[in-house]
Amino acid sequence: MARVGIIGTGWGARVQVPAFREAGLDVIAIAGHNSERTRKIAGEFDVEPFDDWRTLVASNVDLVTIVTPPSEHLQMASSALDAGKHVLCEKPTALNASEAEQLLATARKHREQIALIDHELRFLPSFRAARERIGDLGGIRYAEVRYASPGRGDRTRAWNWWSDANQGGGIWGAVGSHFVDALRFLGMEIEAVQATLRTIIDERPFENGSRRVTSDDFADVALRLANGAIASMTFSAVASGPDEPTTLTIHGEEGAMRLAGEDLLTAMRGEPFTAATKGSRSDRRGNSAGGAFGTGTYFLGRALKSAIDDGDRDALANAATFDDGLAQQRVLDAARESNAQGGGWVNLSFRAAGAT
């Protein structure tokens, strides 16, 4: 049974440990920055605690999953690959495309090892069905993504790394990366980006005072797709209303499809949306109105088990590789460049997957 070590005591402990265990993986170790917290969580989940992530990497784990701020991904993922471990790296890939390129170069030196970005939505049955059926829509006209969460809308919520652009914090990287990847997974390459990124709550409590927030908590982004179509994306972590279901809707010449949670809805021309697939485990940890990330993590875990334990690398055919991570990172960077320049279009130039 594949032995898993997790670096990170937040999402990694709360969601990956139970989901991966349900999938049949053996989670045996966890590392974190705060020794007391790490040992407490390790006791709750019956895993070995590590105060230093380097010691975890050097241990007898087969797969290292990195669930830390993007500013730490380059060093951690590179070290784990060089140590002969399989790697699952949290999104966004890194701080910028330059770091993502370095990660990709390291992964290519270790082609016998698994090196993936944690875009777990790709493993949802609804996303796989959408990929199979998107051709039914005919030529794509436009796509829409809407994410509205009050998760960081409370001004008394304390400052942490998510509030710091230098650590890779912000809604555009945290959630925008998922849906940039989703469009690409569904066959929609991106040629240009136009973005407005904003910090609506610009100060948060920190220790005995307050600290300035430098990351974005609102993003309004337009993407020009390779066929000339447009994607419009809005992300908010400071909504005043309820936590609304996130939707990705794609309109084509012959019909439309909508992904929401674990469901895929389709509507051929002029017809109402009807369920094409329907999820059945919405109560998993990590699932919310924002997306079925917990269920996706479970299905990703099953694929990792098949690949590592059974030698079936085809089980990971839907996974986001480090090539995909670089492509995604270029879009994130272009949006930040567009915003810095006042919201103009920034063109992209992607290398084909596997190109040098």
C-alpha positions in Angstrom: 0.0 0.0 0.0 1.4 3.4 -1.0 2.7 5.3 2.0 1.8 9.0 2.0 3.5 11.9 3.8 1.7 15.3 3.9 3.4 18.6 4.3 0.9 21.0 5.7 -1.5 20.9 8.7 -4.5 22.7 7.1 -6.2 21.3 4.0 -3.8 18.4 4.0 -4.9 17.2 7.4 -8.5 18.2 7.2 -9.3 16.8 3.7 -6.5 14.8 2.2 -6.0 12.4 5.2 -9.6 11.1 5.4 -10.1 11.2 1.6 -6.9 9.4 0.8 -7.4 6.8 3.5 -10.9 6.1 2.1 -9.3 5.7 -1.3 -7.0 3.0 0.1 -3.7 5.0 0.5 -1.7 4.7 3.7 -1.2 8.2 5.2 1.6 7.7 7.7 3.2 11.1 8.3 2.6 14.8 8.5 4.9 17.9 8.8 4.1 21.4 9.8 5.7 24.7 10.8 4.1 24.8 14.3 5.4 21.8 16.3 2.6 21.8 18.9 -0.1 22.0 16.2 1.6 19.3 14.2 1.8 16.9 17.1 -1.8 17.5 18.0 -3.1 16.8 14.5 -0.7 13.8 14.2 -2.3 12.4 17.4 -5.8 12.9 16.0 -5.1 11.1 12.8 -2.6 8.5 14.2 0.3 9.5 11.9 3.9 10.3 12.7 4.7 14.1 13.2 7.7 15.8 11.7 8.8 19.3 12.8 10.9 19.6 9.6 9.5 18.8 6.2 13.0 17.7 5.0 13.0 14.9 7.5 9.6 13.7 6.2 10.9 13.8 2.6 13.8 11.6 3.7 11.6 9.1 5.5 10.1 5.9 4.1 7.1 7.6 2.4 6.4 6.9 -1.3 4.3 10.0 -2.1 4.8 13.5 -0.7 1.8 15.8 -1.0 2.7 19.4 -0.6 -0.2 21.5 0.9 1.6 24.7 1.8 1.7 28.4 0.5 2.9 28.7 -3.1 6.0 30.4 -2.0 7.2 27.1 -0.6 6.3 24.8 -3.5 9.5 25.2 -5.6 11.9 24.1 -2.8 9.7 21.4 -1.4 8.6 19.7 -4.6 12.1 19.8 -6.1 13.6 18.3 -3.0 11.0 15.5 -2.9 11.5 14.7 -6.5 15.3 14.7 -6.1 14.8 12.3 -3.1 13.1 9.8 -5.4 9.5 10.5 -4.1 6.3 10.8 -6.1 4.9 14.4 -5.7 1.5 15.9 -5.5 1.8 19.7 -5.3 -1.0 22.0 -4.3 -2.1 24.7 -6.7 -1.3 27.3 -7.8 1.9 25.7 -9.0 4.3 28.3 -7.7 4.8 32.0 -7.2 5.3 32.7 -10.9 6.0 31.1 -14.2 9.8 31.2 -13.7 9.4 28.9 -10.6 6.9 26.7 -12.5 9.5 26.3 -15.3 12.1 25.2 -12.7 9.7 22.7 -11.3 8.9 21.3 -14.7 12.6 20.9 -15.5 13.1 19.0 -12.2 10.1 16.7 -13.0 11.5 15.9 -16.4 14.7 14.7 -14.8 12.6 12.2 -12.9 10.2 10.9 -15.5 9.8 7.6 -13.6 8.2 9.4 -10.7 4.7 10.9 -10.6 4.7 14.7 -10.5 1.2 16.3 -10.4 -0.6 19.5 -9.5 -3.5 19.0 -7.2 -6.4 19.9 -9.5 -8.7 17.3 -8.0 -11.8 18.6 -9.9 -10.5 16.8 -13.0 -11.3 13.5 -11.3 -15.0 14.2 -10.6 -17.3 12.0 -12.7 -19.1 15.2 -13.8 -15.9 16.8 -15.1 -14.9 13.6 -16.9 -18.3 13.4 -18.5 -18.1 17.0 -19.5 -14.9 16.4 -21.2 -16.4 13.4 -23.1 -19.5 15.4 -24.1 -18.2 18.8 -24.8 -18.0 18.1 -28.6 -21.8 17.8 -28.5 -22.0 21.6 -28.0 -20.4 22.4 -31.4 -18.1 25.4 -31.6 -17.7 27.2 -28.3 -19.2 30.6 -28.1 -18.3 31.7 -24.6 -17.9 30.4 -21.0 -18.8 31.8 -17.7 -17.4 31.1 -14.2 -18.9 32.6 -11.0 -17.6 32.0 -7.5 -19.0 34.0 -4.6 -18.0 33.1 -1.0 -18.2 35.1 2.2 -15.3 33.1 3.6 -13.0 36.1 4.1 -15.8 38.7 4.3 -15.4 39.1 8.0 -13.0 42.0 8.7 -12.1 40.6 12.1 -10.7 37.4 10.5 -7.0 37.4 11.3 -4.2 38.1 8.8 -2.4 35.0 7.6 -0.3 33.9 4.6 -3.4 34.1 2.4 -3.4 37.8 2.9 0.2 38.1 1.6 0.9 38.4 -2.2 4.6 37.6 -1.6 3.5 34.1 -0.3 1.1 33.5 -3.2 -2.1 34.4 -1.3 -5.3 35.7 -2.9 -8.5 34.5 -4.5 -7.1 34.5 -8.1 -4.4 32.0 -7.3 -6.4 30.0 -4.8 -9.6 29.5 -6.9 -8.9 31.1 -10.3 -6.2 28.5 -10.9 -8.8 25.7 -10.6 -11.0 27.1 -13.2 -8.3 28.2 -15.6 -7.2 24.5 -15.4 -10.8 23.4 -15.8 -11.2 25.3 -19.1 -7.9 23.8 -20.4 -9.0 20.3 -19.2 -12.2 20.8 -21.3 -10.1 21.7 -24.4 -10.2 25.5 -24.2 -6.7 26.9 -24.6 -6.2 30.5 -23.6 -4.5 33.1 -25.8 -4.9 36.4 -23.9 -6.0 37.7 -20.5 -7.6 40.9 -19.3 -8.0 41.3 -15.5 -9.1 43.5 -12.6 -7.8 42.3 -9.3 -8.8 44.1 -6.1 -8.2 44.0 -2.4 -11.5 45.0 -0.8 -10.6 44.3 2.8 -7.1 45.9 2.9 -6.3 45.4 6.6 -6.7 42.5 9.0 -6.0 41.9 12.7 -2.5 40.6 13.4 -1.0 39.8 16.8 -1.8 42.9 19.0 -2.5 45.2 16.1 -3.3 45.0 12.4 -1.5 44.3 9.2 -2.0 45.4 5.6 -3.4 42.9 3.1 -1.5 42.7 -0.2 -3.3 39.9 -1.9 -6.5 40.1 -4.0 -9.9 39.0 -2.5 -11.8 39.9 -5.7 -11.0 39.0 -9.3 -12.8 39.9 -12.5 -11.0 38.2 -15.4 -11.7 37.9 -19.2 -9.9 35.2 -21.3 -9.7 35.1 -25.0 -9.7 31.5 -26.1 -7.9 29.9 -29.0 -11.0 29.7 -31.2 -11.8 33.4 -30.6 -14.4 32.7 -27.9 -14.4 34.5 -24.6 -14.5 33.3 -21.0 -15.7 35.6 -18.3 -14.7 34.7 -14.7 -15.6 36.4 -11.4 -14.2 35.3 -8.1 -15.0 36.8 -4.7 -13.9 35.7 -1.2 -15.7 38.7 0.4 -19.3 38.3 -0.7 -21.8 39.7 1.8 -24.5 37.2 1.0 -24.5 33.4 1.4 -21.9 31.0 0.1 -23.3 30.4 -3.4 -22.8 27.4 -5.6 -19.9 27.9 -8.0 -20.9 27.4 -11.6 -18.9 26.9 -14.8 -21.2 27.3 -17.8 -20.1 26.7 -21.4 -22.2 27.8 -24.4 -21.7 26.3 -27.8 -23.4 26.5 -31.2 -25.7 23.5 -30.4 -26.2 23.8 -26.7 -24.7 24.4 -23.3 -23.4 22.6 -20.3 -23.0 23.6 -16.6 -20.8 22.2 -13.9 -22.0 22.8 -10.4 -20.7 20.9 -7.4 -20.7 17.2 -8.4 -23.4 17.7 -11.1 -23.2 18.1 -14.8 -26.2 19.8 -16.4 -26.7 19.9 -20.2 -29.2 21.8 -22.4 -29.3 21.4 -26.2 -30.4 24.4 -28.2 -33.5 26.0 -26.7 -34.0 23.3 -24.1 -33.9 23.6 -20.3 -30.9 22.3 -18.3 -31.3 18.7 -17.2 -29.0 16.5 -15.1 -26.5 14.5 -17.1 -24.7 13.2 -14.0 -25.4 13.6 -10.3 -23.0 13.2 -7.4 -23.9 11.1 -4.3 -21.4 12.1 -1.5 -21.8 15.8 -1.0 -21.0 15.4 2.7 -17.3 14.6 2.3 -14.9 16.9 4.0 -13.7 19.6 1.7 -17.0 19.9 -0.2 -18.8 23.2 -0.1 -20.8 25.5 -2.2 -17.5 26.5 -3.8 -16.9 23.1 -5.2 -16.8 19.3 -4.6 -13.1 19.4 -3.8 -13.4 16.7 -1.1 -15.0 14.2 -3.6 -12.4 15.1 -6.2 -9.7 14.4 -3.7 -11.1 10.9 -3.0 -11.2 10.0 -6.7 -7.7 11.4 -7.2 -6.6 9.2 -4.3 -8.1 6.2 -6.0 -6.2 7.0 -9.1 -2.9 7.5 -7.2 -3.4 4.1 -5.5 -3.9 2.4 -8.9 -0.9 4.1 -10.3 1.5 3.5 -7.4 0.3 0.2 -6.0 -0.9 -1.5 -9.2 1.4 0.1 -11.7 -1.5 1.5 -13.8 -0.2 4.9 -14.8 -3.2 5.3 -17.2 -5.3 5.8 -14.0 -3.7 9.3 -13.9 -4.5 10.2 -17.5 -6.8 13.0 -16.4 -4.3 14.5 -13.9 -2.8 17.9 -14.1 0.9 17.5 -14.9 3.7 20.0 -14.2 3.3 21.0 -17.9 -0.3 21.9 -17.1 0.9 23.7 -14.0 3.2 25.9 -16.0 0.4 26.6 -18.5 -1.9 27.6 -15.7 0.8 29.7 -14.0 1.3 31.7 -17.2 -2.4 32.7 -17.2 -2.2 33.7 -13.5 0.9 35.8 -14.2 -0.7 37.4 -17.3 -3.8 38.4 -15.2 -1.5 40.1 -12.6 0.4 41.9 -15.4 -2.9 43.1 -17.0 -4.1 44.4 -13.6 -0.8 46.2 -13.0 -1.0 47.8 -16.4 -4.5 49.1 -15.8 -6.6 46.2 -17.2 -5.4 45.9 -20.8 -5.1 42.6 -22.7 -1.9 40.6 -22.2 -1.2 37.9 -24.9 0.1 34.5 -24.0 2.3 32.0 -25.8 2.0 28.4 -24.7 4.4 25.7 -25.5 2.8 22.4 -26.4 2.6 19.8 -23.6 5.9 17.9 -23.5 7.8 20.5 -25.5 11.2 21.7 -24.4 
